[in-house]
Amino acid sequence: MTDLQRYLVEEIALDHADGLITRREALRRLALVGLGVSAAASLLAAFAPRARAGRPSAVRQGSAAEAIADATTPITFRGPGGRRLLAAWAKAAKPRGGVLVIHENRGLTDHIRSVTSRLAASGYSALAIDLLSEEGGTGSFPDEAAAMAALYSAPESRFVADMKAGVTELRRRLPGKKLAAMGFCFGGGMVWTLLAAKEPRLAAAAPFYGPFPEGSSLKGSKAAVLGIYAALDARVNASRPAANAALRAAGLPHVLVTFPGVDHAFFNDTGGRYNRVQAEAAYKRVIAWFKRYVG
């Protein structure tokens, strides 16, 4: 099991521990990625102390993202080897720059489209790539568990190649503009992975609570990085020192911000850990970062 695969199965255990899915559903999802009953039960048991500790209640009064209509357009573009890649595209009226948006472990969802639309409303044309394009796209799966299982099975090298193709497509659509990348959970980890793949065309990056790839170097990247963390997200926060060390070693401008009182995925206004106040604060920090380093 790779580090990425381990992260994805732990997401399932985390959702069960926090009461977002039942034990039966957790076992079903773990079976979809190939874990046997014994291994799955052991994994869920390892996260049981988190459930007993209790988690803060979500704050669900609505968000600015919910007030913005979906302004995305489905697009296709050419990927590695001529493969057809799928994405959601939102063009800003007067683009300051462009942003590649990387989805969570559920694929390209309506929530990610809303983030893409919101970036465009803030002045940044955005392209949200579907990393399940090879399988026919996120919409081809019956539910989020099946989409997650497909991400588990896909090679990480393909994700990197497809994200780089997304950067190329952004450059084609926004000639002369600076570019950034932004991702959430699994997508946050993918942003770190893209930077570690020596992608030099990004001026900025904003990974949200994404695990830093173990042993990775960021030398070769030119991005100014704003890392977003949640105070209660101990699992992802454990990789923060490695991210900080790699940023320092690469000499990249960076700030790693931990938002208090919130947990993993606090930015997702369709999820059970959403916190409106901190999500709004995080978005403001990101836009200020992009204005500084992208335009």
C-alpha positions in Angstrom: 0.0 0.0 0.0 1.4 3.4 -1.0 1.4 6.4 1.2 -1.4 7.9 -0.9 -3.5 4.7 -0.7 -3.0 4.6 3.1 -4.2 8.2 3.3 -7.4 7.3 1.3 -8.3 4.3 3.5 -7.6 6.3 6.6 -10.1 8.9 5.3 -12.8 6.2 5.4 -11.9 5.3 9.0 -11.9 9.0 9.9 -15.3 9.5 8.5 -16.6 6.6 10.5 -14.9 7.7 13.7 -16.6 11.2 13.3 -20.0 9.7 12.7 -20.2 10.8 9.1 -20.8 7.2 7.8 -21.9 4.0 9.6 -19.7 1.1 10.4 -21.4 -0.9 7.7 -20.8 1.7 5.1 -17.1 2.1 6.2 -16.6 -1.7 5.8 -18.3 -1.5 2.4 -16.0 1.3 1.3 -12.9 -0.5 2.6 -13.9 -3.7 0.8 -14.1 -1.7 -2.5 -10.4 -0.8 -2.2 -9.5 -4.4 -1.4 -9.2 -4.5 2.4 -10.4 -7.8 4.0 -12.7 -7.8 6.9 -10.0 -8.4 9.5 -7.8 -5.5 8.2 -10.7 -3.2 7.9 -11.9 -3.9 11.4 -8.4 -3.3 12.7 -8.2 0.0 10.9 -11.6 1.2 12.3 -10.5 0.2 15.8 -7.4 2.3 15.5 -9.5 5.4 15.0 -12.0 4.5 17.8 -10.3 6.7 20.4 -11.0 9.7 18.2 -14.7 8.9 18.2 -14.7 8.5 22.0 -13.0 11.9 22.4 -15.8 13.7 20.6 -15.5 16.3 17.9 -16.7 19.9 17.7 -20.1 20.5 16.1 -20.2 21.9 12.6 -21.2 25.5 12.0 -23.6 25.5 9.1 -25.1 29.0 8.7 -24.2 29.1 5.0 -21.3 30.5 3.3 -20.3 33.0 0.6 -19.7 30.0 -1.7 -23.3 29.0 -1.5 -24.4 32.4 -2.7 -22.5 32.1 -5.9 -24.3 30.3 -8.8 -22.4 27.6 -10.6 -20.5 29.5 -13.3 -18.5 26.6 -14.6 -18.5 25.0 -18.0 -17.6 21.4 -18.7 -14.6 21.2 -21.0 -12.3 18.6 -22.4 -8.7 19.0 -23.4 -5.8 16.9 -24.6 -3.7 15.2 -21.9 -0.6 13.0 -22.0 -0.5 10.7 -25.0 -3.5 12.4 -26.5 -5.8 11.2 -23.7 -9.1 13.1 -23.2 -9.1 15.0 -19.9 -12.3 16.4 -18.3 -12.6 19.6 -16.2 -14.8 22.4 -15.1 -13.8 25.8 -16.3 -14.8 29.2 -14.9 -13.5 32.4 -16.6 -13.2 35.6 -14.6 -14.5 38.7 -16.2 -11.1 40.4 -16.0 -8.6 37.6 -15.1 -5.8 38.5 -12.7 -4.4 35.0 -13.2 -5.4 31.4 -13.2 -5.9 28.6 -10.7 -5.7 24.8 -11.1 -8.2 23.3 -8.6 -7.6 19.8 -7.4 -10.6 17.9 -5.9 -11.0 15.9 -2.8 -11.1 12.1 -2.7 -14.7 12.2 -3.9 -13.7 13.4 -7.4 -15.0 16.5 -9.2 -18.1 17.3 -7.2 -20.6 20.2 -7.1 -18.7 21.6 -4.2 -15.5 21.8 -6.2 -17.4 23.4 -9.0 -18.6 26.0 -6.5 -15.0 26.7 -5.4 -14.0 27.1 -9.0 -16.9 29.6 -9.7 -16.0 31.5 -6.5 -12.4 31.9 -7.7 -13.6 33.3 -11.0 -15.9 35.8 -9.1 -12.8 36.8 -7.1 -10.9 37.5 -10.3 -9.0 34.2 -11.0 -10.1 32.1 -13.9 -10.1 28.5 -12.6 -9.9 25.0 -14.0 -10.9 22.1 -11.8 -9.5 19.0 -13.4 -11.2 15.6 -13.0 -8.5 13.1 -12.0 -10.9 10.3 -12.9 -11.0 11.3 -16.5 -9.3 8.0 -17.5 -12.3 6.2 -16.0 -14.9 8.3 -17.8 -15.1 11.1 -15.2 -16.5 11.3 -11.7 -20.0 11.4 -13.0 -19.6 7.9 -14.4 -19.5 6.3 -10.9 -22.6 5.3 -8.9 -21.5 7.0 -5.7 -18.6 8.7 -4.0 -17.3 5.4 -2.5 -16.8 4.0 -6.0 -15.1 7.2 -7.1 -12.8 7.0 -4.1 -12.0 3.3 -4.9 -11.0 4.3 -8.4 -8.7 7.0 -7.1 -7.2 4.4 -4.8 -6.4 2.1 -7.8 -5.0 4.7 -10.2 -1.2 5.3 -10.3 0.0 8.5 -8.7 2.2 9.1 -11.8 -1.0 9.5 -13.9 -2.3 12.1 -11.5 0.9 14.1 -11.8 0.9 13.9 -15.6 -2.8 15.0 -15.7 -2.2 17.9 -13.4 0.7 19.1 -15.5 -1.5 18.9 -18.5 -4.0 21.1 -16.6 -1.3 23.7 -16.0 -0.6 23.6 -19.8 -4.3 24.1 -20.5 -4.5 27.1 -18.1 -1.5 28.7 -19.8 -3.1 28.2 -23.2 -6.3 29.9 -22.0 -4.6 32.6 -20.0 -1.5 33.6 -22.0 0.9 35.9 -20.1 -0.9 35.4 -16.8 0.6 33.8 -13.7 -0.8 30.6 -12.4 -1.5 28.9 -9.0 -2.8 25.6 -7.7 -5.3 24.9 -4.9 -6.5 21.6 -3.6 -8.3 20.1 -0.7 -7.6 16.9 1.4 -6.5 14.4 -1.2 -6.3 17.3 -3.6 -4.1 19.2 -1.1 -1.8 16.3 -1.0 -1.8 16.3 -4.8 -0.8 20.0 -4.8 2.2 19.1 -2.7 2.9 16.2 -5.1 2.8 18.5 -8.1 5.2 20.9 -6.5 7.5 18.0 -5.7 7.4 16.9 -9.3 9.4 20.0 -10.1 6.5 21.9 -11.8 8.1 25.3 -12.3 5.1 27.1 -13.9 3.2 27.8 -10.7 3.7 31.2 -9.1 1.7 30.2 -6.0 0.0 27.2 -4.3 -2.6 26.8 -1.5 -2.8 23.2 -0.3 -5.7 22.7 2.2 -5.0 20.1 4.9 -3.1 17.9 2.5 -0.5 15.3 3.6 3.0 16.1 2.5 4.5 13.2 0.5 7.1 11.5 2.7 10.7 12.2 1.7 9.8 14.7 -1.0 11.9 17.7 -2.1 10.4 20.9 -3.4 13.5 22.0 -5.2 12.7 22.9 -8.7 9.4 24.5 -7.8 9.0 28.3 -7.9 5.7 28.6 -6.1 5.0 30.7 -3.0 3.1 28.3 -0.8 0.3 29.1 1.7 -0.4 25.9 3.6 -3.8 25.7 5.3 -4.1 23.4 8.3 -6.8 22.6 10.9 -5.9 22.5 14.6 -7.8 19.3 15.3 -6.5 17.4 12.2 -3.6 15.6 13.9 -3.2 13.0 11.1 -2.4 15.6 8.4 -0.7 17.9 10.9 1.9 15.2 11.6 3.4 15.9 8.1 3.5 19.7 8.6 7.1 19.7 9.9 8.3 17.8 6.8 6.5 20.3 4.6 8.0 23.2 6.4 11.5 21.7 6.2 11.1 21.1 2.5 9.9 24.6 1.8 12.9 26.1 3.7 15.3 23.8 1.9 13.9 24.9 -1.4 14.0 28.6 -0.5 10.3 29.1 -1.4 8.3 31.9 0.1 5.8 30.3 2.4 3.4 30.6 5.3 1.8 27.6 7.1 -1.4 28.7 8.8 -3.3 26.6 11.4 -7.0 27.5 11.9 -8.1 27.0 15.5 -11.0 24.9 16.7 -11.6 23.2 13.4 -11.0 19.8 11.9 -10.1 18.2 8.6 -12.2 19.4 5.6 -13.6 22.4 7.5 -13.7 24.3 4.2 -16.2 22.0 2.6 -19.7 23.5 3.0 -21.4 20.3 2.0 -19.6 18.2 4.7 -20.1 17.4 8.3 -17.0 19.2 9.5 -17.7 22.6 7.8 -17.1 25.7 9.8 -18.3 28.9 8.1 -16.3 31.4 10.1 -12.9 29.7 9.6 -13.7 28.7 6.0 -14.4 32.4 5.2 -11.2 33.4 7.0 -9.2 30.8 5.1 -10.6 31.9 1.7 -9.7 35.5 2.4 -6.1 34.4 3.3 -5.9 32.5 0.0 -7.1 35.4 -2.1 -4.7 37.8 -0.4 -1.9 35.3 -1.2 -2.9 35.1 -4.8 -3.1 38.8 -5.1 0.4 39.1 -3.8 2.0 36.3 -5.9 -0.2 35.8 -8.9 -1.6 39.2 -9.7 
